[in-house]
Amino acid sequence: MKFQSKKTKKMEIVRILIVDDHQLILNGISDMLRPIKQFKIVGRASNGEEAIKKALLLKPDLIFMDISMPVMNGIDATKIIIQELPSVKILALTQHEEIEYVRQMLKSGGSGYLLKNSKKNEFIEAIESVLSGKHYLSKQISEQMINDIIANEQDNDTDNNKIKLTRRETEIIKKIADELSNQEIADELHISLRTVETHRRNIMQKLKVKSVVSLLKYATKHNIINFK
């Protein structure tokens, strides 16, 4: 472990890479951490692809990783970096509060999830936690995950039978998530427009949803589609 608590006299330098596509965030995090002697900002990147190159070149101890960025998102970049540098700790630093983003970031190898509106002391706490081998979740995210677990338990109590979708229905939901029109879906799947319309109607009835938004919420919750 590189960084140790204030009670420890000798502290090693923690090399940090910051990844975000907004200059204001890059400057803000740098300005906040620079006064702390144990932290050294060794590099910056503005997208996932650049983050991979900088990580392999600089080999930082810790990476603050934004999620929504051009060229390549932070989740995909995290997965690749962890494959190449398994010892590096990656903390998501994002404005996204949706639990699905948290799940995907952790599944990709991230060590923690921090919101951009977090206070300085929470940044320090997060760094200490992940460098000691633990995972860290922003306090706000932790509360949401607890509420999500409770809600899921209540859903299971009222409906123990998960609705089964056919392979074709699943394909069509994914195409809807990609914002394809009915005609575009028909062309890609080599079926008629009327068949697509019938499938959509059956899907909505089967899942008891009345809008595309509700349909995509269900699909996300049940891992039919994933955020990118």
C-alpha positions as CSV (number, residue, x, y, z in Angstrom):
1,M,0.0,0.0,0.0
2,K,1.4,3.3,-1.0
3,F,-0.6,5.8,1.0
4,Q,-1.0,5.5,4.7
5,S,-3.0,7.4,7.3
6,K,-1.8,10.5,9.0
7,K,-0.8,8.5,12.1
8,T,2.0,6.9,10.1
9,K,5.2,8.9,10.0
10,K,6.5,7.6,6.7
11,M,4.3,7.9,3.7
12,E,5.1,6.9,0.1
13,I,4.1,9.0,-2.9
14,V,0.9,8.0,-4.7
15,R,1.1,8.5,-8.4
16,I,-2.3,9.6,-9.8
17,L,-3.7,9.8,-13.3
18,I,-6.9,11.9,-13.9
19,V,-9.2,11.1,-16.8
20,D,-12.0,13.4,-17.7
21,D,-13.2,15.2,-20.9
22,H,-13.8,18.5,-19.1
23,Q,-10.9,20.7,-18.4
24,L,-12.6,22.3,-15.5
25,I,-12.8,18.9,-13.7
26,L,-9.2,18.1,-14.5
27,N,-8.0,21.4,-13.1
28,G,-10.3,21.1,-10.1
29,I,-9.1,17.7,-9.0
30,S,-5.5,18.6,-9.6
31,D,-5.8,21.8,-7.6
32,M,-7.5,19.9,-4.7
33,L,-5.0,17.1,-4.5
34,R,-1.7,18.9,-5.4
35,P,-1.2,20.5,-1.9
36,I,-1.2,17.0,-0.3
37,K,2.5,16.0,-0.4
38,Q,1.8,12.3,-0.7
39,F,-0.1,12.8,-4.0
40,K,1.6,13.4,-7.3
41,I,-0.5,14.1,-10.4
42,V,1.6,12.3,-13.1
43,G,-0.8,12.8,-16.0
44,R,-4.2,13.7,-17.5
45,A,-6.3,12.2,-20.2
46,S,-9.5,13.4,-21.9
47,N,-11.0,10.1,-23.1
48,G,-10.8,6.3,-22.5
49,E,-8.4,5.6,-25.4
50,E,-6.0,8.2,-24.2
51,A,-6.3,6.9,-20.6
52,I,-5.2,3.5,-21.7
53,K,-2.1,4.9,-23.4
54,K,-1.2,7.2,-20.5
55,A,-1.8,4.3,-18.0
56,L,0.5,1.9,-19.8
57,L,3.2,4.7,-20.2
58,L,3.0,6.2,-16.7
59,K,1.9,3.2,-14.6
60,P,0.1,5.2,-12.0
61,D,-0.9,3.8,-8.6
62,L,-4.4,5.3,-8.9
63,I,-6.7,6.5,-11.7
64,F,-9.7,8.8,-11.4
65,M,-11.8,7.7,-14.3
66,D,-14.8,9.6,-15.7
67,I,-17.5,7.3,-17.4
68,S,-19.1,9.3,-20.2
69,M,-16.4,10.5,-22.6
70,P,-15.8,10.7,-26.3
71,V,-13.8,8.0,-28.3
72,M,-14.1,5.4,-25.5
73,N,-16.1,5.4,-22.3
74,G,-14.5,4.9,-18.9
75,I,-16.0,1.5,-18.3
76,D,-14.5,0.0,-21.4
77,A,-11.2,1.7,-20.6
78,T,-11.1,0.4,-17.1
79,K,-11.6,-3.2,-18.3
80,I,-8.6,-2.9,-20.7
81,I,-6.4,-1.1,-18.2
82,I,-7.1,-3.7,-15.4
83,Q,-6.2,-6.5,-17.9
84,E,-2.8,-4.9,-18.6
85,L,-2.1,-3.4,-15.1
86,P,-4.0,-5.5,-12.6
87,S,-2.5,-3.8,-9.6
88,V,-3.7,-0.3,-10.5
89,K,-6.6,1.1,-8.5
90,I,-9.3,2.8,-10.5
91,L,-11.9,5.1,-8.9
92,A,-14.9,6.1,-11.1
93,L,-15.3,9.9,-10.8
94,T,-18.7,10.7,-12.4
95,Q,-21.9,12.6,-12.2
96,H,-23.9,9.4,-13.0
97,E,-25.9,8.2,-9.9
98,E,-27.6,5.3,-11.6
99,I,-26.8,2.0,-9.9
100,E,-26.4,0.2,-13.3
101,Y,-23.3,2.4,-14.0
102,V,-21.9,1.4,-10.5
103,R,-22.4,-2.3,-11.3
104,Q,-20.7,-2.1,-14.7
105,M,-17.8,-0.1,-13.3
106,L,-17.1,-2.6,-10.5
107,K,-17.6,-5.6,-12.9
108,S,-15.0,-4.0,-15.2
109,G,-12.4,-4.0,-12.4
110,G,-12.9,-0.6,-10.8
111,S,-12.1,-0.3,-7.1
112,G,-14.6,2.4,-6.2
113,Y,-17.2,4.9,-7.3
114,L,-17.1,8.6,-6.4
115,L,-19.5,11.4,-7.4
116,K,-18.0,14.6,-8.7
117,N,-19.8,16.7,-6.1
118,S,-18.0,14.8,-3.3
119,K,-16.1,16.8,-0.7
120,K,-12.4,16.8,-0.3
121,N,-12.4,14.6,2.8
122,E,-14.4,11.9,0.9
123,F,-11.8,12.0,-1.9
124,I,-9.1,11.3,0.7
125,E,-11.2,8.5,2.3
126,A,-11.8,6.9,-1.1
127,I,-8.1,7.0,-2.0
128,E,-7.1,5.5,1.4
129,S,-9.7,2.7,1.1
130,V,-8.9,1.5,-2.4
131,L,-5.1,1.7,-1.8
132,S,-5.6,-0.6,1.2
133,G,-7.3,-3.1,-0.9
134,K,-10.9,-2.3,-0.1
135,H,-13.7,-1.1,-2.4
136,Y,-15.2,2.4,-1.9
137,L,-18.6,3.7,-2.8
138,S,-19.7,7.3,-2.4
139,K,-22.0,7.7,0.6
140,Q,-24.9,8.8,-1.7
141,I,-24.4,5.7,-3.9
142,S,-24.3,3.4,-0.9
143,E,-27.7,4.7,0.2
144,Q,-29.1,4.2,-3.3
145,M,-27.8,0.6,-3.4
146,I,-29.4,-0.2,-0.1
147,N,-32.7,1.2,-1.3
148,D,-32.3,-0.7,-4.6
149,I,-31.8,-4.0,-2.7
150,I,-34.8,-3.3,-0.5
151,A,-36.9,-2.5,-3.6
152,N,-35.8,-5.7,-5.4
153,E,-36.6,-7.8,-2.3
154,Q,-40.1,-6.3,-2.3
155,D,-40.4,-7.0,-6.1
156,N,-39.4,-10.6,-5.5
157,D,-42.0,-11.0,-2.7
158,T,-44.8,-9.9,-5.1
159,D,-43.6,-11.6,-8.3
160,N,-41.4,-14.7,-8.0
161,N,-41.8,-15.7,-11.6
162,K,-39.4,-13.8,-13.9
163,I,-41.0,-13.0,-17.2
164,K,-39.5,-15.1,-20.0
165,L,-38.7,-13.4,-23.3
166,T,-38.0,-15.2,-26.6
167,R,-34.7,-14.8,-28.3
168,R,-36.4,-12.6,-31.0
169,E,-38.1,-10.4,-28.4
170,T,-34.7,-9.9,-26.7
171,E,-33.2,-8.9,-30.1
172,I,-35.9,-6.4,-30.7
173,I,-35.6,-4.8,-27.3
174,K,-31.8,-4.3,-27.9
175,K,-32.6,-2.7,-31.3
176,I,-35.1,-0.4,-29.7
177,A,-32.4,0.6,-27.1
178,D,-30.2,1.4,-30.1
179,E,-32.9,3.9,-31.2
180,L,-33.7,2.0,-34.4
181,S,-37.1,2.6,-36.1
182,N,-39.5,-0.3,-36.7
183,Q,-38.4,-0.3,-40.4
184,E,-34.7,-0.3,-39.5
185,I,-35.2,-3.2,-37.1
186,A,-37.1,-5.1,-39.8
187,D,-34.3,-4.5,-42.3
188,E,-31.6,-5.6,-39.9
189,L,-33.4,-8.8,-38.7
190,H,-34.7,-9.6,-42.2
191,I,-38.3,-9.8,-41.1
192,S,-41.4,-7.8,-42.2
193,L,-42.4,-4.5,-40.7
194,R,-45.7,-6.0,-39.5
195,T,-43.8,-8.8,-37.7
196,V,-41.7,-6.1,-35.8
197,E,-44.9,-4.2,-34.9
198,T,-46.5,-7.5,-33.6
199,H,-43.4,-8.3,-31.6
200,R,-43.3,-4.8,-30.0
201,R,-47.0,-5.0,-29.1
202,N,-46.5,-8.5,-27.5
203,I,-43.4,-7.3,-25.6
204,M,-45.2,-4.3,-24.1
205,Q,-48.2,-6.5,-23.1
206,K,-46.0,-9.3,-21.7
207,L,-44.0,-6.8,-19.6
208,K,-47.0,-4.7,-18.7
209,V,-45.3,-1.5,-19.8
210,K,-46.9,1.4,-21.7
211,S,-43.9,3.3,-23.0
212,V,-40.5,2.8,-24.5
213,V,-38.9,4.5,-21.4
214,S,-40.6,1.9,-19.1
215,L,-39.5,-0.9,-21.5
216,L,-35.9,0.2,-21.4
217,K,-36.0,0.5,-17.6
218,Y,-37.2,-3.1,-17.3
219,A,-34.5,-4.2,-19.8
220,T,-31.8,-2.5,-17.9
221,K,-32.9,-3.8,-14.5
222,H,-32.9,-7.4,-15.9
223,N,-29.6,-7.0,-17.8
224,I,-31.2,-7.4,-21.2
225,I,-29.3,-4.2,-22.2
226,N,-26.3,-2.5,-20.8
227,F,-25.2,1.1,-20.6
228,K,-22.3,2.1,-22.8
